[in-house]
Amino acid sequence: MRGRHQAADDAAPSPWRRRIALALLVGGRVLLVLGPLSAALCRVSKSVWENAPDDGGGVPDHWIPETTLAIALVFGFSFLTLVLPIGSVALAERTPTGLSIRAVLGTRRVDLTTARRHYVVLPGQGWNTEVVVLADGLWRWVALAASGIWEDAEDLPDRSRGARARQLAMGWATILVIAVVFFLVFGLLGAVAGIF
């Protein structure tokens, strides 16, 4: 870390930031099971809701398919953060040579002495989410995220201020990938559930 955050490098994040990050981590683990499970339960219970009147949007007006679609919406939007090694700054543990993050699927470590760094800025309305991708080998990489909403993006390790336009362009490309994955996963869960 640089500047005013150099001294805070070894300090623990504030308790509320850590609690938010832990809640999101646990929520992600629950959602990873809940998404496919709700689609399967919706499919199995199709005889209960398939003859319900249409709600005007093409979905039967019954709580089972409506709840399943709500869960599929959240699951689809957050799918990449559920399955990729993406973690919060608040839960990252840094050693002199390495970095460990807690992601939904477990802990991932990278060697900072050989890691390549790539910075991405996901533009937002008032708050950007800044991501640093650290890769030290073919399959050993992590993405460390910080957002102005709940964290200080300055807490990202070895943050670079250069090439801001390229970082924003990568952010827009990332948003495009998230959107495509969202529609694919949402559609797949809806189809598995028997709603579409």
Backbone torsions as a table, in degrees:
resi	resn	phi	psi	omega
1	MET	NA	162.1	-174.0
2	ARG	-125.8	164.9	171.8
3	GLY	60.7	-135.5	-174.4
4	ARG	-64.9	-13.7	-178.9
5	HIS	-94.7	-0.6	179.9
6	GLN	-58.8	-43.2	-178.6
7	ALA	-70.0	-27.3	-178.6
8	ALA	-83.2	0.9	-176.1
9	ASP	-57.0	-39.5	-178.2
10	ASP	-94.4	-8.2	-178.3
11	ALA	-79.7	149.6	178.5
12	ALA	-75.8	149.0	176.6
13	PRO	-66.2	162.3	-179.8
14	SER	-60.2	150.0	-176.6
15	PRO	-59.0	-39.2	-178.6
16	TRP	-68.3	-36.0	176.5
17	ARG	-65.1	-40.5	179.3
18	ARG	-66.7	-40.3	178.6
19	ARG	-63.8	-41.7	178.1
20	ILE	-62.3	-45.9	-179.6
21	ALA	-63.5	-41.0	177.6
22	LEU	-65.5	-39.8	178.1
23	ALA	-63.1	-41.8	177.8
24	LEU	-66.0	-38.0	178.5
25	LEU	-64.3	-48.4	178.9
26	VAL	-65.1	-42.4	177.4
27	GLY	-59.6	-38.9	176.8
28	GLY	-64.3	-39.8	178.9
29	ARG	-67.1	-38.1	176.4
30	VAL	-67.0	-44.5	-178.3
31	LEU	-63.9	-32.8	179.1
32	LEU	-61.2	-32.3	177.3
33	VAL	-88.8	-40.5	-174.1
34	LEU	-66.2	-36.2	-178.7
35	GLY	-59.4	-62.5	178.6
36	PRO	-63.1	-35.6	179.9
37	LEU	-64.0	-43.5	-180.0
38	SER	-65.6	-37.7	177.4
39	ALA	-64.3	-42.3	179.3
40	ALA	-65.7	-43.7	179.2
41	LEU	-65.5	-35.3	177.5
42	CYS	-65.0	-41.7	179.2
43	ARG	-64.2	-44.2	-178.2
44	VAL	-65.8	-33.7	-177.4
45	SER	-95.7	18.4	-175.4
46	LYS	-58.1	-32.7	-179.5
47	SER	-64.8	-23.5	-179.7
48	VAL	-76.1	-37.3	-171.5
49	TRP	-114.5	-8.9	-172.8
50	GLU	-66.8	-23.7	179.2
51	ASN	-97.0	7.6	177.7
52	ALA	-68.5	151.1	179.5
53	PRO	-63.2	154.3	-179.9
54	ASP	-73.0	140.5	179.7
55	ASP	-83.9	5.5	-179.9
56	GLY	97.9	-14.2	179.9
57	GLY	-112.6	7.7	179.2
58	GLY	93.8	0.6	-179.8
59	VAL	-108.6	134.4	177.1
60	PRO	-57.4	137.9	-178.5
61	ASP	-80.2	74.0	-179.5
62	HIS	-144.7	147.2	-174.1
63	TRP	-65.6	-27.8	-176.6
64	ILE	-67.1	-55.7	179.3
65	PRO	-68.2	-32.0	179.1
66	GLU	-67.0	-42.8	177.4
67	THR	-66.2	-41.1	178.7
68	THR	-61.1	-42.7	178.6
69	LEU	-66.9	-36.4	176.9
70	ALA	-63.4	-43.5	178.1
71	ILE	-66.3	-41.3	178.5
72	ALA	-63.3	-34.2	177.4
73	LEU	-62.2	-50.2	179.6
74	VAL	-67.3	-41.4	179.6
75	PHE	-61.4	-46.3	-179.6
76	GLY	-63.9	-42.2	-178.9
77	PHE	-66.2	-36.4	-175.7
78	SER	-100.8	8.4	-173.8
79	PHE	-53.8	-46.5	-177.8
80	LEU	-64.3	-35.7	178.2
81	THR	-74.3	-18.3	177.7
82	LEU	-80.1	-36.7	-171.8
83	VAL	-105.8	-14.6	179.6
84	LEU	-99.7	158.1	180.0
85	PRO	-77.5	75.8	-179.9
86	ILE	-115.9	130.3	-178.0
87	GLY	-137.6	169.2	-179.1
88	SER	-91.4	147.9	174.8
89	VAL	-57.9	-37.6	-175.9
90	ALA	-64.4	-23.9	-179.2
91	LEU	-107.3	3.7	180.0
92	ALA	-76.9	143.8	176.4
93	GLU	-121.3	122.8	-176.0
94	ARG	-111.1	133.1	172.9
95	THR	-110.2	174.1	179.5
96	PRO	-58.6	-28.7	-177.7
97	THR	-119.2	-6.6	-175.3
98	GLY	-142.4	171.9	178.8
99	LEU	-139.2	132.9	175.9
100	SER	-117.1	135.4	174.0
101	ILE	-122.1	151.9	174.9
102	ARG	-101.6	112.6	178.2
103	ALA	-108.4	172.8	-178.0
104	VAL	-58.6	-40.5	-178.1
105	LEU	-89.9	8.8	177.0
106	GLY	131.6	-172.3	-178.2
107	THR	-91.1	138.1	178.4
108	ARG	-126.8	138.9	-179.1
109	ARG	-122.4	145.4	172.9
110	VAL	-132.9	152.4	177.1
111	ASP	-88.6	115.2	-176.8
112	LEU	-74.0	-17.8	-179.3
113	THR	-71.6	-26.2	-180.0
114	THR	-115.9	1.3	-173.7
115	ALA	-72.7	139.9	169.8
116	ARG	-91.7	142.8	-177.8
117	ARG	-114.7	135.5	175.8
118	HIS	-130.7	129.3	-177.2
119	TYR	-106.4	139.4	-179.9
120	VAL	-134.9	137.5	175.6
121	VAL	-117.1	116.4	175.5
122	LEU	-88.7	107.9	-174.5
123	PRO	-67.5	144.5	178.4
124	GLY	-141.0	179.0	179.8
125	GLN	-90.5	91.4	-179.8
126	GLY	96.0	-34.6	179.3
127	TRP	-125.1	124.5	172.8
128	ASN	-94.7	150.6	169.7
129	THR	-104.3	123.1	-178.6
130	GLU	-106.6	137.0	-175.3
131	VAL	-129.2	136.0	170.0
132	VAL	-116.9	127.5	177.4
133	VAL	-101.4	123.1	-179.6
134	LEU	-112.7	124.5	-179.4
135	ALA	-129.7	126.9	178.6
136	ASP	-117.2	6.4	178.9
137	GLY	-173.3	-178.2	-175.3
138	LEU	-57.9	-47.3	-177.9
139	TRP	-116.9	8.7	-179.9
140	ARG	-105.7	95.8	178.3
141	TRP	-145.7	157.6	175.2
142	VAL	-140.5	155.6	172.0
143	ALA	-118.4	125.3	-178.1
144	LEU	-111.0	120.8	-173.2
145	ALA	-113.6	147.3	174.3
146	ALA	-143.9	138.9	179.8
147	SER	-128.1	145.1	177.0
148	GLY	-64.9	-13.7	179.8
149	ILE	-68.1	-48.7	-175.7
150	TRP	-124.5	-8.8	-178.5
151	GLU	-137.2	165.5	173.8
152	ASP	-92.1	113.6	-177.7
153	ALA	-61.8	-17.0	176.6
154	GLU	-66.4	-15.4	-178.5
155	ASP	-76.5	-4.0	176.9
156	LEU	-64.3	140.5	-177.8
157	PRO	-69.3	136.1	174.8
158	ASP	47.5	47.6	-176.8
159	ARG	-67.5	135.3	-180.0
160	SER	-106.5	137.6	178.2
161	ARG	-94.0	-6.2	-176.2
162	GLY	-77.7	159.6	173.8
163	ALA	56.1	45.0	-177.5
164	ARG	-59.5	-38.2	-179.9
165	ALA	-63.8	-40.2	178.2
166	ARG	-66.7	-38.5	178.3
167	GLN	-64.1	-40.6	177.7
168	LEU	-68.6	-38.9	177.5
169	ALA	-62.2	-42.1	175.9
170	MET	-64.4	-34.4	177.0
171	GLY	-63.7	-43.9	177.8
172	TRP	-66.1	-37.7	176.6
173	ALA	-64.0	-39.3	177.8
174	THR	-64.2	-41.9	177.9
175	ILE	-61.7	-38.9	177.6
176	LEU	-62.8	-44.2	177.9
177	VAL	-62.9	-43.0	178.2
178	ILE	-59.7	-41.7	-179.7
179	ALA	-64.5	-44.4	179.9
180	VAL	-63.7	-45.7	179.2
181	VAL	-63.2	-39.7	177.9
182	PHE	-56.3	-52.0	-177.8
183	PHE	-63.0	-37.8	178.5
184	LEU	-65.7	-48.3	-177.2
185	VAL	-69.6	-43.4	178.7
186	PHE	-60.5	-46.0	178.7
187	GLY	-64.0	-40.8	179.0
188	LEU	-63.5	-46.1	179.2
189	LEU	-64.4	-40.2	177.4
190	GLY	-63.0	-37.7	178.6
191	ALA	-70.4	-43.3	178.0
192	VAL	-61.7	-37.6	-179.6
193	ALA	-71.6	-15.5	-179.1
194	GLY	85.0	13.6	-178.1
195	ILE	-84.6	-38.3	-178.7
196	PHE	-96.8	NA	NA
